Amino acid sequence: MRSALPRTLLLTAAAALLLPAPGAAAAAPAAGPTVGVQGSAASACVDTALSIRSSTVPTLGTSGSVTVLDDTTGAVADRIDLADPASYRRTVGGAVNADGSPHEFSYAPITLDGDTAAVHLHHQLAYGHRYTVTVDAGVLSTLTAPLSRTFRTRAHAPTGRSLTVSADGRGDFCTVQGAIDAVPTGSSRPYTVEVRPGSYTELDWVPTGKNHLTVQGTGPDPAATTIQYTNNNTLNSAHAVGICPRQLIPGHDDSNCWRASFNVEADDFTLRDLTLHNTTPYGGSQAEAFRGNGDRIALDRVRLLSYQDTLRLQGRGFVTRSYIEGDVDFTWGFGAVLIQDSEIRSLHAGYVTQVRNDAGHPGYVFLRDRLTAAAGVADGSVYLGRIDPTVYPHSQAVFIDTAIGPQIAPTGWLLNNADCTAGADLQFWEYGSTDLTGRPLDTGSRLACSQQLTAAQAALWSDPATVLSGWNPTRHG
């Protein structure tokens, strides 16, 4: 899959990098490679990605640098050296390791999309400064001589508690992370980040303390606004690059916390009306599209796309009117979670859930959802969930009034390394299951230690306050 910024997000200019003001007619590209910024040469985003457009499709070199000089101070603001592996690491969103040191993620500083290369800097630039970017010959196969261009960032940071993100430079920021970084830590007042339609290639991190934040797309179609990134356990394993900082539930280590494409450590977070896509290819490794390690996280009208481990929630979480796709354990975590009125789509044979709650916390409850499958997924090749009951004996996965496709195995659940003699405390529960046409489903072959609920029990576990220990997000619309 392509991991570069889509071409619609990248602006180019002629030799002097004089980009037109928003709404003005664009100048014709120069014959050779050109450099662009998001925004205009006189008012670029401080979180801009630089773009290099060539007349032919380039390949990425193995040496040479992209250097950004701060002409206002005379200092080097950033440098990416293709021959230096240290150039392929960066901090994101103030993420820290357990010892408080800044966490550095492995990342791709230059990505290709057709004839355009996107240069992702290590950090934001300063407001109101003039910069000169120099690209060495050899950084791209199409560069036979250095390029040098100048631009100025916009004068001031935005004010107010509503921030806009637009990839064409017409918002307050050009990246979602840029807007997240502008939200003050420790504020008790709500902030909103409005993301305008488009595709945004970035790794995002909402740190602890940025509570009461809403990130939302614009318009009724969540597919119109996509935040995408390739991140996974191979690129950023906790065992290789740092210990995770926060145990939301004492005794439950949030291991492998660095591999998701969108991460939330804050409480009272809301995401709505957009798509998160972890673009790790099929067969890559564990790769969450959304990882929530905060309490009271709400996802409304979102699309979550990945394969293994798509959605991970560690605290109380609420998902409604959404679409989640994946294959192996693609809804999972320690959290108490209610997923309602949503489509859960299996892309291959696998497992819908792996729920790791303990005896003191509820697990995952699915209410009025549809379990569907992609074309080619064999009947009976997907399980509602799997767990090792010798490790997680209190795992709870509940399906109430769920429409279930033929991909789900008749036995429903799978136990790893054990049988039902070790599953006395499991809560694999079900009520009112139908097929996708609404006909009652035959559940007579379900796992022996699973249970069909009574109507009264199903009503109890359909109540958000029961699942979420007193928190009822449906009261707020």
N, C-alpha and C positions, 0 to 999 in steps of 0.2 A: 504494500500500500504506500501511497505517497505520504511523506511526512513533512513536506515543505509547505510554506504558505501558498494557498491557491492564488492563481494569477490575478484574480479580481481584487486581491488585497494589496497588490504591489504597484507602486507608481514609479515611473522612470522619467528621466530628464535628459536633455542634451548636455553638451560638454560642461557648461557652466552650472549645471544642476539648478536651474531656475525653474522650479515647478510652478505650474499655474495655481492661482488661488482656487479654493473649492468653487465649482460651478463654472469656471472659465474653461475655454477650449484648450485641450492638451496639445503641446507642441509635438511634432513628429520626432520619433526617436532618431538619434544620431546613427551613423553607419556602423560604428564600432560599439563595444560594450559600454553601457551607461550605468550610473549609480543613482539610486533613488531612495527617498525616505517616505514614511507615512506622514502625511500632512503636506506642507509646502516648504520650500527652501528657506522661507522667512519665518515659518512657524511650524516646526516639526514637533511631533510628540516626544516627550522625554523618554518614553518607553518604545520608541520606534524600532522596528527591524529594518536594517538596510537591505536594499535589493540591488542585485547586479544582473542586468538583462543583456544577453548576447544575441547576435543575429543567427547563431546556430546553437544546437543543444550542447552544453559544455559537460565535461567531467570534472570531478573535484581533484585538486592536486594533493600532494603529500608534503609540500613545503611552501614557504612564503607566509606572510602575515597580513591581517587586516588591522590597521592601527587607527584609532580615533584620537586626535589631538584636540585638547580643549584650548582653543585660541585665546579665550578670555583669561585663563590662568597660566598658559604655557605648559601645562602638565599633560602627560598622556592619560587620557580618560579610560581607555580600554585597549586591549590588544588580544587578538586571536592568532595564535601561531600554529599552523597546521602540523609542524614538526614537533610540537611540545604537547604531550598528553595532558599537562596541567591546564591547557587551554580548553579542554573538553570537560571541565567541571565548573559548577556555579552554585551559588546559594539561591534559594527561592523562598520568598515570603517570610523571611526571618525564621525558617525552620532550624531547630537546634537539636543536637544530640542530648542524650540523657545527662551528660556532664555539663550541659549549657554551652558547649562550643558550637559555632555555626556548622550546620550540616551542608556538605557539598554534594550535589547530585551529578552523576554522569549525564551528559547531554550532548546533542549534536549542534555545534555552533554554526555550521553552514549546512543548509539543506538545499536540495535541487528539486525543481518542478519544471520540467521542460527546458525552455531556454532561459529560465530565471533562477538565480541563486538567492536565497534569503540568508542574511547574516544576523544571527541572534546574539546580541551583546550580553556580557556577563551581568550587567546591572543597568539601572536607569541613568540617564544623563541629568545634568542640572538645568533648572529653568533659566531662561534668559541668557544662555551662553552661546558663543559661536564655536563651531567645531569644523575640523577638516578631517575627512576620512581618506586614508590612503590604502589602496589594495595592491599588493605586490604582484608582479608578473608571475604566473605559475600557480596562483591560488586556484584559478580555473584554467582549463585547457584552452579557452578562447582568449585568455589574457596574455599577450606577448610583450606588453609594456605596462608599467604601473598606471593605475588610475588615481586621481586625486580630486576630491570634490568638497565643497564647503556648504554648510547649512547652519541655521540658527534655531534653537528650540524656542518654544513659545514663552512669553514673558513671565507668567505667574501660574502657580498651582490653583486649581479650582477651589471654590469655597462651597459650603453647604453640605447637606447630608444625602444628596442625590447626585450620583456620578454617572456619566455616560461613557460607553466604550464603543468606538467605531473604527474599523480597520482602515477606513479611507482618511483618517485624520480629522474628521469633523466632530468628534466627540471630545470629552475631557481627556480620554486616554485611548491608546490604540490596542492595548491588551487588557484582558480581565485582571491579570495579576497586577498591572499598574494601578488599576482602581482599588484593588484589595489593599495594596501597600499604602494607599492614601488614607485609608480608614484608620482613625486613631485607636490605639490599643487601650483597653480599659474603659471605654465610653459606655455608659448605660443607655444612651440614646440610639435608636435604630438608624441604620444607614442602608441605602439601596444603591446597587450597581445595576444599571440598565444596559444590556448588551444588544446593540443593534444587529440586524440580520447580516449574516456573513459567516465565514469560517475563520477560526482563530487557532493557530497551531502553537500551543503553549502548555507547559506544566504548571499547575496552579496549587497554591498552598495558603489556606486560611489559618493563621496561627492562633494559639490559645490567647484569649483576652479580647479578640475582635468579635464579641458577641452581638446578637441582635442584628445580624447582617443578612440582607436578601440580595441574591444575584438572580436576575431574571432577564429572559429574552423579551423581544417586543413582537406583538402580534400573536394570533391564535395558533400558529403552526410551529411546534418546537423544532421541526426539521430545518426551519429557515435560519436558525442560529446554532452553529456547531462549534464546540470547543474540542479540539482533537490533539492527541499527542501519543507518541510511541514510548511507553515506559513499562517496565516489567521486572520480574525477579532476577532475570539475567543481567539487566543493565544496572539495577539498583537494589541489591540484596542487603537486608539489614545486617547480615552476618559479615558482609564485606566492607560496608561503608559507615557503620555507626549504629549505636543502640537507640531504640525508639524512646522518645522523651516522656510519654504520659501513659500511665495505666489508669484508664477511666474507671474500671472496676478493679478494686484492689485484688491482687493475686492473679490477674489476667493480663499477662504481658501482651502488648500490641506489637507482636513481632512482625517483621517484614512490612514496616510502615512506609517505606520509601518508594514502592513500586507502582502506585496508582497514578493516574493522569490528573485527577482532581481530588484534593485532600482537604478535609476540614477538621481542625482541632478545637474550634470554638464551639460554644453552646448557643442554642436558639438561632440556628442558621436555617435559611429557607432558600431553596433552589426551585425555579419554575420556568416553564415555557422555553426550554432549550434542550439541546442534545449534547451529551458527553460521549466521546468516542475514544477509547484507548485503541490505537491503531496497530498494536502488536499483532503480527500475522498469526493465523491459525497454527497451533502446534508450538508457539513460542514458549511461553511460561505463564505463571500467574500474573494477571494484569488487570487490576481493578480500574473500571471507569470512574467510580466514585467510592471513596473511602471516608466514612464519617466516624471520627473518634471524639465527637462531642455529644452532649446531651440535648435532647429535644431538637432533632434535625428533621425538617419537613421537605419532601420532594413532591412537587405538584406539576403534572403535565410535563414530565421530562422523558427523554429517551436515553437509555443507558446501553451502550454498545461495546461489547468485548467478547471474549471467549471464556477463559477460565477466571472465576472469581470476580465477575463484573461488578457486583454491588456488595460492599462490606460495611456493616454498621455495628459499632461497638457500644453505643449507648441507646437511649430511647429514640426510635426513628419512626417516621410516618411517611408512607409513599402512597399517592393516590393519582388516579387518572393518568397512568404512565405506561411506558413500554420498556421492558428489560429483556435483553437477549444475551445468550451465552451457551455454554455447554457443561463444564465441570464445576460443581459447587458454586454456581454463579449468583446465588444469594446466600450470604453467609456472615458469620461473626458471632460475637458474644452478646450482641444487643437484644433488647426487647423491641420488636418491630411489628408494625401493622402495615400490610400491603393490601390495598383495596382497589377494586374497580380498575384493574390494570391487566395488561397482557404480558405473560411471561413466556418467552419463546425459546425453545431449545433448537440450537443450530446443528447439533450432532448428538450421538448417544452420550449419556452422561447422567448428571444429578442436578436437580433444581436447587437443593439446599444442602448446606452442612452447617447446622446450628449448634453453637457451643456454649449455650447459657448454662449457668449453674443452678443449684436448688433454690437460690434466693431471688432469681430473676426469671421472668417469662422469656420465651424465645420468639420465633417468627410465627405470625398468624396471617394467613391469606384469606381474604374475604371478598367474595363475588368477583374473583379473577378468572381469566381464561388462560389455560396452559396449552399453548400451540406449539407447532414444530415447523421447521423449514422443510422445503421439498427434499425428499431423499432420506429423511430421518426414519429409521425402521420402526415399525410398531413394536412396542414392548422394550425398547432400547434405552429408555430414560426412566430414572427413579425419582419419586417425589423428594427423596433425600437419602443421605447416607451418614453414618456416624460410627465411631468405635465406642461402644457403651462402656468399655473398661476405662476409657479416658474421659468421656463426657456422658456420664450415666443419666443426666437429667435433661438431655437434649429435647427441646419441644419444637415440633413443626406441626401446625394446625391448618387444615384446609376446610373452609366453611363455604358452602354454596358456590363451589368452584366448578367451572366447565373444563373438563379434562379430555385432551385428545388421545388418540390411540397410541401415541408414542410412549405413554406412561405404562410401565410394566404392571401386570395384574397384581403382583405382590406389593407394589407401592414403594416400600422402603427397603434399603439394604443395610445390613450390619457388617462392619469390617472387623475381622479378627475375633468374632464372637457370634453367639446365637442368642435366642430370646431368653435363655436362662440368665444371661447377664444384663437383660434389658428390662427388668421389672420396674424401673423408675423412669423409663422413657415415656414421653408424651407425644407419640405419633398419632394424632387424632384427625378425625374426618367427619364431616356432616354434610348431607345434601348434595353430594357430588353428582354431576350429570356428564353426559358426553357433550360435544360441542354444539349439538342441535337442541340440547335441553332435555333429553331423555334421561331418566334415572340410570346411574351407572352401577353395574354389578361389582360390588366390593367384597364378594365372598372369598376371594383368594388373597386378601391382604395379609401382610406379615402378622404372625400370631400375636406378637406383643404390641400391635397397633390397636386402635380402639375407634369404634363409631360412637359419636357423641349423641346424647339425647337432645331434644329441642331446647330444653332449659339450659343445658350446658352450652350449646351452640350460641344461644342468646347472650349468655354471660361473656363468652369469649369473642363475641362480635362487638362488644362495647370497648371503644378505645381506652376508656379509663381503666378497664381491667388489664388489658394488654400492656398499657403504658404507665401503669402504677400511678394513676391519678391525673396524668396529663391527657387532655382531650383536645387535640388540635382542630378537630372538626367544628368546634364552637366558634372558630374564627373565620369560617368560610373556606 
